[in-house]
Amino acid sequence: MTAIADLFSGPVGVETSALSTADGELFPEERAFIQAAVPKRRAEFATARILARRSLAAFGVPPGPLVPGPDRAPVWPSGFTGSISHCANYCAVVVARRRDVTSLGLDVEDVRELDAGLQDLVLTPAERQWIVAQPEAIRPVLPILIFSAKEAYYKCQYPITRGFLDFRDVELGIEWAPGTFAARVLKTGWPAAVARLSGRFVVDQDRVACGVALMPR
């Protein structure tokens, strides 16, 4: 896949790999957190922690346990932010210093067509109209692109707001050729700092990847 780092502004550390079952590289606290999980979830968790430690090492951070918080969101070392995503047999992690990037959101999805029921949960009426107006050749991938972009936006805003949004609470404007999108929250009263954020995407034959970064002001 095209470099995940290209999705983000500012200095970021990125690591990607296929999923691994390397539980032996986990810290005891991490193994305790994931011990009851099914094998696929264990592989996702282990791979993400291994990649996150590699990403952080590029910034001089010594290895340490990365155990999710009570809300299951990643907890990063002091002074850092990051985001984790995985799909069928792929994991990607991006991290940055908070002085450079306030918050990050990364999502990676296998290219696939969303079923009608999921499209009903994800797409706003305006997004459906936009899809119909696009060239026929790219229409099948657009619903999963919108799904992924909204996931990336959500991951970026959540550390700031600790607030929950449905897919249809967010509406996207997408520019296909440059690989950019703008997300705006339709829900009233959402914090202005994250109510509108821009992101980037890349699509290849296997995967869709979307990234959103909230920069310091």
One Martini backbone bead per residue (centre of mass of N, CA, C, O) as a GRO file, in nm:
protein
  217
    1MET     BB    1   0.099   0.034   0.017
    2THR     BB    2   0.085   0.338   0.036
    3ALA     BB    3   0.216   0.557   0.231
    4ILE     BB    4   0.087   0.645   0.531
    5ALA     BB    5   0.247   0.913   0.580
    6ASP     BB    6   0.099   1.072   0.338
    7LEU     BB    7  -0.169   1.132   0.521
    8PHE     BB    8   0.028   1.330   0.685
    9SER     BB    9   0.104   1.589   0.880
   10GLY     BB   10   0.392   1.599   0.985
   11PRO     BB   11   0.575   1.426   1.217
   12VAL     BB   12   0.579   1.074   1.168
   13GLY     BB   13   0.523   0.738   1.279
   14VAL     BB   14   0.549   0.432   1.081
   15GLU     BB   15   0.385   0.104   1.089
   16THR     BB   16   0.383  -0.213   0.906
   17SER     BB   17   0.192  -0.533   0.884
   18ALA     BB   18   0.136  -0.830   0.932
   19LEU     BB   19  -0.002  -1.051   1.118
   20SER     BB   20   0.076  -1.153   1.459
   21THR     BB   21   0.152  -1.412   1.728
   22ALA     BB   22   0.363  -1.242   1.927
   23ASP     BB   23   0.322  -1.275   2.253
   24GLY     BB   24   0.627  -1.267   2.357
   25GLU     BB   25   0.634  -0.934   2.305
   26LEU     BB   26   0.471  -0.899   2.550
   27PHE     BB   27   0.358  -0.768   2.822
   28PRO     BB   28   0.203  -0.872   3.098
   29GLU     BB   29  -0.030  -0.660   3.083
   30GLU     BB   30  -0.109  -0.737   2.792
   31ARG     BB   31  -0.168  -1.036   2.830
   32ALA     BB   32  -0.392  -0.993   3.040
   33PHE     BB   33  -0.586  -0.829   2.856
   34ILE     BB   34  -0.587  -1.077   2.609
   35GLN     BB   35  -0.630  -1.378   2.717
   36ALA     BB   36  -0.957  -1.413   2.629
   37ALA     BB   37  -0.909  -1.399   2.340
   38VAL     BB   38  -0.916  -1.451   2.028
   39PRO     BB   39  -0.678  -1.510   1.798
   40LYS     BB   40  -0.728  -1.262   1.615
   41ARG     BB   41  -0.721  -1.049   1.841
   42ARG     BB   42  -0.438  -1.118   1.941
   43ALA     BB   43  -0.295  -1.047   1.677
   44GLU     BB   44  -0.381  -0.753   1.661
   45PHE     BB   45  -0.268  -0.661   1.934
   46ALA     BB   46   0.027  -0.751   1.906
   47THR     BB   47   0.098  -0.602   1.647
   48ALA     BB   48   0.034  -0.316   1.745
   49ARG     BB   49   0.248  -0.311   1.977
   50ILE     BB   50   0.497  -0.360   1.809
   51LEU     BB   51   0.461  -0.117   1.615
   52ALA     BB   52   0.443   0.105   1.828
   53ARG     BB   53   0.729   0.066   1.945
   54ARG     BB   54   0.875   0.130   1.685
   55SER     BB   55   0.764   0.414   1.642
   56LEU     BB   56   0.863   0.528   1.921
   57ALA     BB   57   1.169   0.466   1.887
   58ALA     BB   58   1.216   0.697   1.673
   59PHE     BB   59   1.172   0.905   1.940
   60GLY     BB   60   1.313   0.757   2.203
   61VAL     BB   61   1.121   0.541   2.315
   62PRO     BB   62   1.092   0.318   2.541
   63PRO     BB   63   0.993   0.026   2.619
   64GLY     BB   64   0.635  -0.045   2.676
   65PRO     BB   65   0.335  -0.065   2.788
   66LEU     BB   66   0.009  -0.087   2.588
   67VAL     BB   67  -0.274  -0.017   2.752
   68PRO     BB   68  -0.584   0.013   2.752
   69GLY     BB   69  -0.845   0.169   2.847
   70PRO     BB   70  -1.168   0.153   2.962
   71ASP     BB   71  -1.254   0.235   2.646
   72ARG     BB   72  -1.019   0.086   2.460
   73ALA     BB   73  -0.829   0.299   2.415
   74PRO     BB   74  -0.544   0.416   2.349
   75VAL     BB   75  -0.234   0.447   2.541
   76TRP     BB   76   0.000   0.692   2.553
   77PRO     BB   77   0.267   0.838   2.597
   78SER     BB   78   0.385   1.104   2.715
   79GLY     BB   79   0.357   1.335   2.443
   80PHE     BB   80   0.163   1.139   2.277
   81THR     BB   81   0.024   1.020   1.967
   82GLY     BB   82  -0.228   0.794   1.809
   83SER     BB   83  -0.290   0.512   1.571
   84ILE     BB   84  -0.501   0.223   1.497
   85SER     BB   85  -0.505  -0.042   1.236
   86HIS     BB   86  -0.712  -0.316   1.100
   87CYS     BB   87  -0.737  -0.607   0.901
   88ALA     BB   88  -0.723  -0.908   0.784
   89ASN     BB   89  -0.368  -0.888   0.719
   90TYR     BB   90  -0.337  -0.589   0.868
   91CYS     BB   91  -0.117  -0.332   1.008
   92ALA     BB   92  -0.137   0.008   1.150
   93VAL     BB   93   0.086   0.274   1.272
   94VAL     BB   94   0.058   0.603   1.429
   95VAL     BB   95   0.288   0.862   1.539
   96ALA     BB   96   0.327   1.153   1.770
   97ARG     BB   97   0.395   1.449   1.879
   98ARG     BB   98   0.204   1.685   2.043
   99ARG     BB   99   0.366   1.937   1.943
  100ASP     BB  100   0.288   1.855   1.633
  101VAL     BB  101   0.030   1.662   1.715
  102THR     BB  102  -0.269   1.631   1.872
  103SER     BB  103  -0.419   1.427   1.660
  104LEU     BB  104  -0.505   1.088   1.544
  105GLY     BB  105  -0.639   0.922   1.237
  106LEU     BB  106  -0.671   0.570   1.148
  107ASP     BB  107  -0.779   0.384   0.847
  108VAL     BB  108  -0.820   0.034   0.746
  109GLU     BB  109  -0.947  -0.130   0.447
  110ASP     BB  110  -1.095  -0.355   0.273
  111VAL     BB  111  -1.187  -0.403  -0.034
  112ARG     BB  112  -1.543  -0.340  -0.055
  113GLU     BB  113  -1.879  -0.401  -0.044
  114LEU     BB  114  -2.141  -0.263   0.093
  115ASP     BB  115  -2.410  -0.333   0.235
  116ALA     BB  116  -2.718  -0.200   0.256
  117GLY     BB  117  -2.737  -0.180   0.566
  118LEU     BB  118  -2.468  -0.026   0.609
  119GLN     BB  119  -2.529   0.213   0.428
  120ASP     BB  120  -2.763   0.317   0.603
  121LEU     BB  121  -2.563   0.386   0.850
  122VAL     BB  122  -2.342   0.573   0.689
  123LEU     BB  123  -2.520   0.733   0.480
  124THR     BB  124  -2.607   1.018   0.354
  125PRO     BB  125  -2.796   1.170   0.127
  126ALA     BB  126  -2.561   1.339   0.004
  127GLU     BB  127  -2.370   1.097  -0.041
  128ARG     BB  128  -2.550   0.943  -0.234
  129GLN     BB  129  -2.559   1.160  -0.451
  130TRP     BB  130  -2.257   1.169  -0.504
  131ILE     BB  131  -2.215   0.878  -0.598
  132VAL     BB  132  -2.407   0.888  -0.849
  133ALA     BB  133  -2.219   1.127  -0.986
  134GLN     BB  134  -2.006   0.926  -1.036
  135PRO     BB  135  -1.811   0.728  -1.180
  136GLU     BB  136  -1.876   0.401  -1.230
  137ALA     BB  137  -1.588   0.277  -1.163
  138ILE     BB  138  -1.591   0.402  -0.845
  139ARG     BB  139  -1.855   0.343  -0.685
  140PRO     BB  140  -1.802   0.071  -0.521
  141VAL     BB  141  -1.575   0.217  -0.321
  142LEU     BB  142  -1.715   0.463  -0.175
  143PRO     BB  143  -1.849   0.349   0.084
  144ILE     BB  144  -1.577   0.246   0.215
  145LEU     BB  145  -1.445   0.521   0.215
  146ILE     BB  146  -1.648   0.662   0.400
  147PHE     BB  147  -1.619   0.474   0.635
  148SER     BB  148  -1.312   0.521   0.680
  149ALA     BB  149  -1.315   0.831   0.715
  150LYS     BB  150  -1.500   0.827   0.966
  151GLU     BB  151  -1.314   0.661   1.142
  152ALA     BB  152  -1.074   0.856   1.137
  153TYR     BB  153  -1.221   1.095   1.254
  154TYR     BB  154  -1.310   0.966   1.519
  155LYS     BB  155  -1.024   0.900   1.628
  156CYS     BB  156  -0.933   1.201   1.637
  157GLN     BB  157  -1.168   1.326   1.824
  158TYR     BB  158  -1.191   1.150   2.087
  159PRO     BB  159  -0.948   1.258   2.269
  160ILE     BB  160  -1.096   1.541   2.293
  161THR     BB  161  -1.416   1.459   2.368
  162ARG     BB  162  -1.528   1.168   2.447
  163GLY     BB  163  -1.725   1.132   2.203
  164PHE     BB  164  -2.017   1.019   2.036
  165LEU     BB  165  -2.079   0.885   1.699
  166ASP     BB  166  -2.249   0.856   1.427
  167PHE     BB  167  -2.214   0.827   1.099
  168ARG     BB  168  -2.462   1.039   1.038
  169ASP     BB  169  -2.314   1.281   1.202
  170VAL     BB  170  -2.131   1.262   0.945
  171GLU     BB  171  -2.000   1.465   0.672
  172LEU     BB  172  -1.878   1.439   0.338
  173GLY     BB  173  -1.610   1.573   0.137
  174ILE     BB  174  -1.491   1.463  -0.185
  175GLU     BB  175  -1.163   1.434  -0.349
  176TRP     BB  176  -1.042   1.215  -0.564
  177ALA     BB  177  -0.783   1.306  -0.712
  178PRO     BB  178  -0.619   1.415  -0.440
  179GLY     BB  179  -0.714   1.257  -0.179
  180THR     BB  180  -0.960   1.415  -0.027
  181PHE     BB  181  -1.123   1.534   0.286
  182ALA     BB  182  -1.427   1.651   0.454
  183ALA     BB  183  -1.536   1.686   0.793
  184ARG     BB  184  -1.871   1.714   0.935
  185VAL     BB  185  -2.076   1.796   1.196
  186LEU     BB  186  -2.432   1.766   1.253
  187LYS     BB  187  -2.419   1.781   1.541
  188THR     BB  188  -2.502   1.962   1.793
  189GLY     BB  189  -2.244   2.107   1.997
  190TRP     BB  190  -1.979   2.057   1.881
  191PRO     BB  191  -1.665   2.099   1.903
  192ALA     BB  192  -1.492   2.323   1.712
  193ALA     BB  193  -1.205   2.183   1.689
  194VAL     BB  194  -1.375   1.904   1.550
  195ALA     BB  195  -1.620   1.974   1.349
  196ARG     BB  196  -1.374   2.031   1.136
  197LEU     BB  197  -1.202   1.804   0.917
  198SER     BB  198  -0.918   1.694   0.746
  199GLY     BB  199  -0.818   1.457   0.481
  200ARG     BB  200  -0.674   1.147   0.365
  201PHE     BB  201  -0.641   0.923   0.075
  202VAL     BB  202  -0.608   0.568  -0.025
  203VAL     BB  203  -0.631   0.353  -0.324
  204ASP     BB  204  -0.625   0.012  -0.389
  205GLN     BB  205  -0.682  -0.318  -0.470
  206ASP     BB  206  -0.702  -0.389  -0.142
  207ARG     BB  207  -0.705  -0.086  -0.007
  208VAL     BB  208  -0.813   0.146   0.242
  209ALA     BB  209  -0.685   0.475   0.340
  210CYS     BB  210  -0.716   0.693   0.634
  211GLY     BB  211  -0.639   1.043   0.735
  212VAL     BB  212  -0.621   1.234   1.049
  213ALA     BB  213  -0.521   1.574   1.157
  214LEU     BB  214  -0.460   1.755   1.452
  215MET     BB  215  -0.344   2.068   1.485
  216PRO     BB  216  -0.189   2.300   1.627
  217ARG     BB  217  -0.274   2.651   1.753
   0.00000   0.00000   0.00000
